[in-house]
Amino acid sequence: MARRAKDEIQFGTDGWRAVISDNFTFKNVAIVGQAISDWIRKDLKPIGGCRRVAVAYDTRFLGREYAQIIGCIFAKNNIKVYFSDRPVPTPALSYGVVKTRSVAGIMVTASHNPAKFNGIKIKTSQGGGAPTEVTKKVEKYLEKTPVKTMDFDKAKKERKIKARNFNEAYLKFMKDYIDLKRIRKAKFKVVQDVMHGSGGRLLEEVLKGSHIRLSLMRAEINPYFNGGKPEPVAEYLDDILKKVKKEKFDLGLVLDGDADRIAAVAPGGEFISPQRILGLITLHLVRNCGRKGGVVKTTCGTVLIDNIAEKLGLKLYETPVGFKYISDLMVSERIVAGGEEAGGIGVQDYIPERDGTLAGLLLLEMMVYEKKNIKRLLYDMEKEFGRYYYERSDLELKGRKFDEKRMKAIKKLLGKKVVKIMDYDGVKLTCEDKSWLMLRPSGTEPLVRAYSEAKSLKKAKELIKVGEALLKK
């Protein structure tokens, strides 16, 4: 018996993702498009008397074609569409939702997943990721209504679909957000690895006319990502790590496939995890830019953020994994910065969205303000707030089941007493010396993610091995 589409389509922590030509087919994309249309028409109020939706795509295979399918379904369902005229970063689409006063946004992307995947992200009218209650509603609408569509060129001729360059307003915002006048006078040497994604040459556009010596790597479009995975983690970044060291760059920056996540590299080729980037950006926004409010980390976030929040008098929030939870807080509370371990960082006085390019610009701005390269900034931060070593490992289940009950029964880890257990998003065990281990099933891939942190790299790695052993038994 053939499976129904709604059995194949499930939204995870950041949208629906599936393998192209397997579950991610033209037919299933159309079914999702109709379900989103039903949600928009039945659950969302018009803005300015009109239901408009912004639709965009990144550089992945068939991205534009999938986006056109969705746009044509919206048009037939009497929903006006602003359709991207080129591949764009997810933050550009998110910002475009707000600028066009759209009721929602749709981004065709699989973010950091391998090239064989594509996906769909839903954005709210405020530009943030759709919360779980929204994606659950969309899932309930799957196959409730027959797909209604029309020809793309006809929809454009009837002005039901209008082409739009979402990068224009996005670039203007970034230039206004940072102190570009001060940055232009600086002479730092910077390299950015775009990982063949939709970040393209946007950083180059922002810094045009400055004395910053910017080099780009993998900036050309390649839907296959040259056989790699567009994820800003150390195992995929050998080239930029070597380049920063060999050519003596002051800062290396890395984006993921849809440019909403960041990693960085310090002089000498040292990988800078997103956890430490969040710490630096928080310090910069509070101490150099005078911003006030709270700071948000996820349950697998570093203790470093706790220490920074305590000393700076910031309210600390902790959420489940998934930027949509941080996004919700950025709407309801005054948040200086919020970030997830995977590299998504959002900041105050912006839309409630993560943004890899903007985060990189803020690191550069901090260097300019304090007249130090990134390595010195890291040293100063960790001297003041502590040095913590963070590790992560992605473990395939291969038919095994993650036994939460067994993990919660653990009383000691590497000889240290477990003093706190959190189980609202996987299981996290925190020890008396603040070291911790967490196991969490992924919401986007068939994996269990193991995280650990300790005051020595050796212990952090040993904790990961404990997590791996727990899964194997």
VENNORQUI-V197911 format. One record per residue. N is the residue number from 1. SS is DSSP state (helix for helix, strand for strand, loop for the rest). D_CENTER is the distance of its C-alpha to the mean C-alpha in whole Angstrom. Layout:
n=(N/N)
ss=(SS/SS)
d_center=(D_CENTER/D_CENTER)
This chain:
n=(1/2/3/4/5/6/7/8/9/10/11/12/13/14/15/16/17/18/19/20/21/22/23/24/25/26/27/28/29/30/31/32/33/34/35/36/37/38/39/40/41/42/43/44/45/46/47/48/49/50/51/52/53/54/55/56/57/58/59/60/61/62/63/64/65/66/67/68/69/70/71/72/73/74/75/76/77/78/79/80/81/82/83/84/85/86/87/88/89/90/91/92/93/94/95/96/97/98/99/100/101/102/103/104/105/106/107/108/109/110/111/112/113/114/115/116/117/118/119/120/121/122/123/124/125/126/127/128/129/130/131/132/133/134/135/136/137/138/139/140/141/142/143/144/145/146/147/148/149/150/151/152/153/154/155/156/157/158/159/160/161/162/163/164/165/166/167/168/169/170/171/172/173/174/175/176/177/178/179/180/181/182/183/184/185/186/187/188/189/190/191/192/193/194/195/196/197/198/199/200/201/202/203/204/205/206/207/208/209/210/211/212/213/214/215/216/217/218/219/220/221/222/223/224/225/226/227/228/229/230/231/232/233/234/235/236/237/238/239/240/241/242/243/244/245/246/247/248/249/250/251/252/253/254/255/256/257/258/259/260/261/262/263/264/265/266/267/268/269/270/271/272/273/274/275/276/277/278/279/280/281/282/283/284/285/286/287/288/289/290/291/292/293/294/295/296/297/298/299/300/301/302/303/304/305/306/307/308/309/310/311/312/313/314/315/316/317/318/319/320/321/322/323/324/325/326/327/328/329/330/331/332/333/334/335/336/337/338/339/340/341/342/343/344/345/346/347/348/349/350/351/352/353/354/355/356/357/358/359/360/361/362/363/364/365/366/367/368/369/370/371/372/373/374/375/376/377/378/379/380/381/382/383/384/385/386/387/388/389/390/391/392/393/394/395/396/397/398/399/400/401/402/403/404/405/406/407/408/409/410/411/412/413/414/415/416/417/418/419/420/421/422/423/424/425/426/427/428/429/430/431/432/433/434/435/436/437/438/439/440/441/442/443/444/445/446/447/448/449/450/451/452/453/454/455/456/457/458/459/460/461/462/463/464/465/466/467/468/469/470/471/472/473)
ss=(loop/loop/loop/loop/helix/helix/helix/helix/loop/loop/loop/strand/loop/loop/strand/strand/strand/strand/strand/strand/loop/loop/loop/strand/loop/helix/helix/helix/helix/helix/helix/helix/helix/helix/helix/helix/helix/helix/helix/helix/helix/helix/helix/loop/loop/loop/strand/loop/loop/strand/loop/strand/strand/strand/strand/strand/strand/loop/loop/loop/loop/loop/helix/helix/helix/helix/helix/helix/helix/helix/helix/helix/helix/helix/helix/helix/loop/loop/loop/strand/strand/strand/strand/strand/loop/loop/loop/loop/loop/helix/helix/helix/helix/helix/helix/helix/helix/helix/helix/loop/loop/loop/loop/strand/strand/strand/strand/strand/loop/loop/loop/loop/loop/loop/loop/loop/strand/strand/strand/strand/strand/strand/strand/strand/loop/loop/loop/loop/strand/loop/loop/helix/helix/helix/helix/helix/helix/helix/helix/helix/helix/loop/loop/loop/loop/loop/loop/loop/loop/loop/loop/helix/helix/helix/helix/helix/helix/loop/loop/loop/strand/strand/strand/strand/loop/helix/helix/helix/helix/helix/helix/helix/helix/helix/helix/helix/helix/loop/loop/helix/helix/helix/helix/helix/helix/loop/loop/loop/strand/strand/strand/strand/strand/loop/loop/loop/loop/loop/loop/loop/loop/helix/helix/helix/helix/helix/loop/loop/loop/loop/loop/loop/strand/strand/strand/strand/strand/loop/loop/loop/loop/loop/loop/loop/helix/helix/helix/loop/loop/loop/loop/loop/loop/helix/helix/helix/loop/helix/helix/helix/helix/helix/helix/helix/helix/helix/loop/loop/loop/loop/strand/strand/strand/strand/strand/loop/loop/loop/loop/loop/loop/strand/strand/strand/strand/strand/loop/loop/loop/strand/strand/strand/loop/helix/helix/helix/helix/helix/helix/helix/helix/helix/helix/helix/helix/helix/helix/helix/loop/loop/loop/loop/loop/strand/strand/strand/strand/strand/loop/loop/loop/loop/helix/helix/helix/helix/helix/helix/helix/helix/helix/helix/loop/loop/strand/strand/strand/strand/strand/loop/loop/loop/helix/helix/helix/helix/helix/helix/helix/helix/helix/helix/loop/loop/strand/strand/strand/strand/strand/loop/loop/loop/loop/loop/strand/strand/strand/loop/loop/loop/loop/loop/loop/loop/loop/helix/helix/helix/helix/helix/helix/helix/helix/helix/helix/helix/helix/helix/helix/helix/loop/loop/loop/helix/helix/helix/helix/helix/helix/helix/helix/helix/helix/helix/helix/loop/loop/loop/strand/strand/strand/strand/strand/strand/strand/strand/loop/loop/loop/loop/loop/loop/loop/helix/helix/helix/helix/helix/loop/loop/loop/strand/strand/loop/loop/strand/strand/strand/strand/strand/strand/strand/loop/loop/loop/loop/strand/strand/strand/strand/strand/loop/loop/loop/loop/strand/strand/strand/strand/strand/strand/loop/loop/loop/loop/loop/strand/strand/strand/strand/strand/strand/strand/strand/loop/loop/helix/helix/helix/helix/helix/helix/helix/helix/helix/helix/helix/helix/helix/helix/helix/helix/loop)
d_center=(38/35/31/30/27/26/26/24/21/19/16/14/11/9/12/14/14/18/20/21/25/25/23/21/24/25/27/24/22/25/26/22/23/26/24/22/25/27/24/24/28/29/26/25/28/28/27/30/32/30/27/25/21/19/18/16/15/14/16/16/20/22/18/21/23/21/20/24/25/23/24/27/27/26/29/31/30/31/28/27/25/23/22/20/23/20/17/14/11/9/9/13/13/12/14/17/17/18/21/22/23/21/21/18/16/15/13/14/12/11/8/9/12/15/17/19/16/15/14/14/11/13/13/16/18/16/13/11/10/13/15/16/20/19/18/21/23/22/22/26/26/26/29/31/32/33/31/32/31/33/33/30/33/35/32/32/35/36/33/31/28/27/26/23/22/18/18/21/20/17/19/21/19/17/21/22/20/20/24/24/28/28/25/28/30/29/29/26/26/22/21/17/16/14/15/16/13/13/13/17/19/17/17/21/22/21/23/26/29/28/29/26/27/23/23/21/20/19/19/21/20/20/19/20/18/21/21/18/15/12/10/10/13/16/18/17/18/21/22/20/22/25/25/24/27/29/29/28/25/24/21/18/15/12/10/8/10/8/8/5/4/8/11/15/18/21/25/26/23/22/18/16/14/11/13/16/14/13/17/18/16/17/21/21/20/23/25/25/24/25/23/23/22/20/17/14/13/13/16/15/15/17/21/20/18/21/24/22/22/26/27/26/27/23/23/20/18/17/15/14/11/9/7/10/12/11/11/14/16/15/17/20/20/20/17/17/14/11/9/8/10/7/6/4/7/9/13/16/18/15/14/12/8/6/7/8/11/12/11/13/16/16/17/20/21/21/23/25/26/27/29/27/25/22/24/26/24/22/26/27/24/25/28/28/26/26/25/23/22/19/19/17/18/17/21/22/24/27/29/28/27/25/28/27/30/31/29/29/33/32/34/34/31/33/36/34/34/31/31/28/27/24/23/21/18/20/22/22/25/26/29/32/30/27/26/24/23/20/20/18/18/14/14/13/15/19/18/19/17/19/18/20/21/25/27/28/26/29/28/24/25/28/26/24/27/28/25/26/29/29/27/30/33)
